[in-house]
Every structure is written in structure tokens, then in C-alpha cells.
């Protein structure tokens, strides 16, 4: 019988993520550098462990009307069906149709950071998204209704005591509609998620990063595939 243990493997994954976040917090004194390092940990995590149809990056999101989102710390976007993702001097610009999820990454969870993540989520969700009919071997399929864009907050720890108690639930419930946060991770303590009725649940645990990743993958599976983007709508901007 194999000596491998799934429990040990999953626990090791969480320890890796937690250790890297803790190292970023302890090593860098400058808040901006510390923040960049934390974002890099999450981006690397998603690019390493999510299915290859997804990519993760820090970015701005743009729509075919020329509107831009605020800067997004961590966006998960499609790389299988997205026709273009621009990179200008290291800055990613991603079409709104390609986005699956957006996250704000902070050192700790508190009311201010939850509210900030809600505003960032809204700046992406209000963007216009095109959707074209889909050609197939069996004939043209109807245009897909654009999928809900997931949003969340990623932190190492929490400023609240208890870390995932009622103050967190109150802060999350203050954002609904385009400001709703669907999922988040407080790596040192647990993760939270939102059900189809808008009710938030916090799950404490010693392997929070692993549990969060599994829940994120499940929510991404439910979103399915991004719509077929109308590239010509973006090309209109080439005509001046």
C-alpha cells in the first residue's frame, strides 16, 4: 500500500502558501513593496494550481466602450477563448468578457479593506460585456448571457477578534449587487464564501488556503465558460 497521504499533501500546500505570505509581511518594511509581494504569492498560486484554461495577473479591465476598471490586484481570466490580452510595459489590460474573478489582496481583513474590495469588484462588474452567437457543427448557438464575475478578498490575517466573527459578516453583508464579495481567504484563520441567496458563511480551519482553493475551483466550475467576445466592437477604436 502506498505511503502517500492526501491529508499530508493538502496540509503541505497550505503551509507553503501561509509561509510565503508570512515571509512577505515580515521581510518588507515598505507597505507598497509588502503589498506587491503578497499579490505575487496569490498570482503564483492561481497560475500554478488552477486548470490551464485560467490565468492570473494584476491588471486593469477594459470594455468595448472604452471604460476601464480600477486597478485589480489579482484577476483570474480566460486564456483559452480570449482573443487578446494586452501587456504594456508590464501592465496587463484585459477585456471585460474574459474575466472570471477579481480579488483585492491585503495583509489583513478589516472593515476598510472589505469595503475597498467591494468598490474594486463594482468597478469591474459595471463594465459592458459583449456576447456573440456561437458557431458549431450543429448550427449556430445563441449568444451566451455573460457569466457572473466572482469577487473576493485575500489576506494573511484578520484585525478582528475572533478573526472570522460577526464583524466580518456585517462588513460582507454591507456589499450587495455589484459590490458583493463571493469568496475570500484569511490564510492564518479560514475562508469565507457566499451562497446563491447572498448569505455569507465563514469556515475556520488550519488548512485555509487549501480549502479556499477548492471552493474557488468549484465556483469557477459553476461559472463555466466566458462568452464569445465581439472583437469588432473593440476594433472600432482603431478608426479614430
Secondary structure, DSSP 8 states (H G I E B T S, - for coil): -----HHHHHHHHHHHHHHHHHHHHHH--SHHHHHHHHHHHHHHHHHHHS-TTEEEEEEEEE-TTS-B---EEEEEEESSS-S-EEEETTEEEEEGGGEEEEEEE-SEE-HHHHHHHHHHHHHHHTS------B--TTS-B--------EEEEEESEESSSSTTSHHHHHHHHT--GGG---EEEETTTEEEEE-TTS-EEEEE-TTHHHHHHHHHHHHHHHH-------HHHHHGGGG-
